[in-house]
Amino acid sequence: MNHNNKKEFEVKEENEKQRLDAFLSQAIPEFSRSHIKRLIDEDQVWINEKREKASYKVKVKDKVSIFIPQPKKLKIEPEPIPLDIIYEDADIIVINKPQGMVVHPAVGNESGTLVNALLYHCEGQLSGINGVVRPGIVHRLDKDTSGVMMVAKTNSAHLHLADQIKARTVKKIYLGLVHGNIKTDQGIIDAPIGRHPVERKRMAVVQQHSRHAITHFKVRERFGDYSFMELALETGRTHQIRVHMAYIHHPIVCDPVYGPKKEKFNLSGQFLHAHILGFDHPKTKNYMEFKVSLPAEMERILSSLKPYEKNN
């Protein structure tokens, strides 16, 4: 057992009969409940010098000890993973990210990411502003969102692109298929996004501990039970489009987190694609715009749908 980083708590009256994992995730808010549960399963949590299960109900004056192992250092290796490069020069690289590719490594997911591929392709020539784990990464796409993405090769390019994102001058347009027939042809969703109060891995529209989020939408085609959308981001919050569309009761098709459990289509992740990305080149200051069409799998789903006919 690792005694390097030991935390101790005594159970107070107001916490009596709380589950052990719930008590600890309240006591150490920076740890998710699933992380705490894993530490309990790994015998890193003791109550009055004894082991207990995560479901153990704590009692007043219980002494809870938790041993927090040292974080593992990520060793990120360049990997010869093919990249779909749309544009590249000495300052930037623009790629078409496939659905299913994780952008940067994390514990338990240290290889096969976009960063591993970029390190190999650019021979380490990537900006270091975001540290060892996220070299060159100025903005990200969710693992199962495909499409166009920019990467900075130099620190000055990184700062310049990051400033444009902050100033909201970067053009980001997505294509997505959503459930239901959206009543209006276009609209704006202005609703703040933050962590889901209970499920830590989800985001949600919440008023507290949230950030301003705006999505513009336009209906491209209607299919009765589905609508094919053009979605423009004014802000770039985690899972923004997915959360906003679910919030207006039109979740993205095949979204495993925010969509319905049962889906008619067999897609390996949400039907969401970063279609257009426009920004000023960090060195020349010229405006550049890149457009990537839908992946074949999404195109196939779209062509299988029957256009919606209004009953005259």
N, C-alpha and C positions, 0 to 999 in steps of 0.2 A: 504493500500500500504506500502511496506517495504522501509523505507528511510535509512536503515542502510548503504547500499552500493550504493551510487548514483554517476553516471558518467554524465558529461555534455559536450556537443560538440556544436560548432557554425559552421554552414555550410559555407564553403569557395566557391569561384567562381568555382573552378575546379570540385566541386561536384554537382553543380546545376543540377536539373532535374534527379538526381539519385533516384532510388526507396529507400524508407526509410530503408527497410531490408538490401539492398545492401550497403547503406551508413554505417549502423551500423556494418555490418560484416567486413567491411574494417577498420572501426575505432577501433573495438575490435576483432582482428584476431583470438584470442583464442576461440571465440564463433562461432559455425557453423551458417549458415544462418537460418536453421530450428529452432535452439535454440532461435535465435533473434526473429523469427516470432512468436514463442510460447510466448515470453515475451511481444510482441506487442499485441497479442490476449488476454493476461492476464492483459491488462491495465497497464503494467509496463513501457511503453514508452510514453512520452508526448512531443509534439512540441509546443513551445510557450505557455505552460500550457494547451494545448488542446490535446485530443486524436486524432490519425489519423490511417488509415489502413497501412498495410505493403507496399501496392502499392503506397502510397502517394509519390509524387515527391518533393524532398526537394528544398528549395529556399535559396538563399544567405542570410546570417544573421539569418536563422532559429535557434532557440535555442532548441536543442534536449536533453532531460533528459531521462536516462534509470536507472531504479531501479533494482539492481541485488539481488534477494533473497539469503539468506544464504544457502550454499549447505546442503542438508539433510544428516545427518549421517546414514550410512548404518548399519543396525543391522542384523548381519548374524547368523542365527540359524542352529544348526545341524538338519538334516532331515533324517529319515530312508528310504532313496532311495536305492534300490538294486544296487550293483556294480558288474561288471564282473571282478573279480580280477584274474590276471594271475600269479602274484608272490607278496609275501610280506615278509618282515623281519623287524627288529627293525629300519632300516635306510631308506628303500625305499618301495614304493608300485607301482606296474605296473598294469595298468588297460586297459581294452578294452572299450573305450568310444563309446556309441551308437550315431548314427546319430541323430541330433536334440537336443542333450544336450549341454547347454552352460557351459563353463569351470568355469568362476567365476562370482559372482554377480556384478550388476551395477545398477544405479538408474533406477527404473521401471522394473527391472528383478532381484529381490532380493531373490527368492527362486527357488528350483528345479534344482539348478546348481550342477556341479561336486563338487565344494567346500562344499556346504551344505551336500552332501552325505559323503564326506571324513571326515568332522568334526564329523559326527555321528559315522562313522565306526571306526575312529582312536581315538575317544574320546578326540579330541583336540590335540592329539600328532602329530602335523605337524610343519614344519619349519616356523618361523615367519619372514623370511628375506623379503618376498614380502608384508609384512604388513597384516592388518586384513582382507582385501578383497581377497587376493590371497594366503592364507597359503599353503605352500607346492608346489605351482605351479612354476616349473622350466621352462617349455615350454608349449605352448598351441596348441590346434587344434581348427579350426573354428567350430562353432556350428554344421554345417551340414557335417563336415568331421568326419568319424568314425575311430576307430582303436586304436592302441597301444600308450600308453602315460605313462611317468614316473612321480612320485610325490615324493618329499623329506619329510621324517618325522622329520629329525633333521637339525639344521642349518649347521652343518659341511657337511652333505650329500648334502645339497642344494648348498653350495659353490663349492664342488667338482664337482657336475654334471654341474653347470653353467660354471665352468672353461672348462669342456670338450666341451660344446656347443660352447663356445667362440673360443676354439682352433680347432673347426670343426672336432673333432675326433668321434663324435656321429654318428652312422650309422642310417640314416632315409630313408627308402624306402617306397614309396607310390604306390598304384595301382589306375589307373584312366582310364575311358573311355572318349575318345575325339571325336569331330566331324571331319570327313574327313579322307582321307587316307594319312598318313604321308609318304612323299617320301623316306626319309632315314630310315634305320633300327635303327640307334641310332644317338645321337647328344648332343650338349651342348648349352644351352641358357644362354648367359652371357649378361644381360641387367639390368641396375640399376632401383630400384623400390622406389617410393615415393608416397606421397598423390596425388591424381588426382587434377589438378589445379582448377577445377570447382566443381566437385562432391566430397564433403569432406569425404563421407563414403566409397569411392572407392579408391583403390590403382591403380597405373599405371606405365608404363615404362616412366620415365622422367629423364632428365639430371640434372636438378637443384633440390636441397633439396632432394636428393635421396641417397640410400645406395646400395652398391655393392651387386648383387644377381646372383647366379649361380645354374642352374638346369640341371641335366643330364637326358636324356630320352632314353628309349629303347622300341621298338615295340615288344610286346609279341604275339599279334595276330591281323590280319587285317580282317575287315568285310566290305570292300568297302566304305560305307558311314561313318564308324567309325573305330577307332583304339584303341585297348586295350593296355595300356601303363604301363611300370614300370618307376617310376620317383624318382630320388634320389636327395635329397637336399644337396647342399654343404654349402649354407647359409640358414638362417631361417627368411625370411622377412614376414611380414603380407601378407596373401593371395598369397604368392610367386608363387606356382605352377599354381594357377588359373589365375593370371595375365600373367605369362610367356606363358602359353598355348594359351591364347586369343591373346597375342602379335604375336605369329607365325601363327595366324589364324586357330588354332585347339582348340577352347575352350572346357573345360570340359563339358560333357553332364549334362544337368539339373542344370547348374550353374545359379542361378537367377540374379546374378550381372554382370557377365562377358560373359555369354553365350547368344545364340539367345532367343528371346521372346517365340517362339513356339517350343515345344519339343514333340517328338513322345512318349517318356516314361513318366510314371507317378511316379517319384521318389520325395521324400520329401526334396530334396536338391541335391547339386552336387555329381556326381558319383566319389568320391575321398575317398580313404581309406588308413590310415597309416598302412602299412602291416608289416614292420620290424623295430625294434628299437634295436640298439646295443650300449652298453657303458660299461665302466669299473665300477665295483661296488665301491662305494665311500669308503668302509672300507677294503674289502678284496683285492681290486685292480684287481680282476679277471674279464675278459671280459665276459659279459652276452649278449645274444641275444634273443629277443622275437619276435614271428611271429604270426599274427592273420589273419585268412582267411576272405574273403569278407563276409559282411552281406548277409543274404538270399535274400533280395530284389535286391541287386546288382547282385548276382549270377544268379537270375532269368532272369534279363535283358540280361546278357551275354549269357546265354544258348538259348535265343530266337533269337539271331543273327546268320545269315548264314555266314560261313567262306568265305573269298574273294578268288575267283578263277581267276588266271591270264589267259587271253586268249592266248593260245599257237599259 
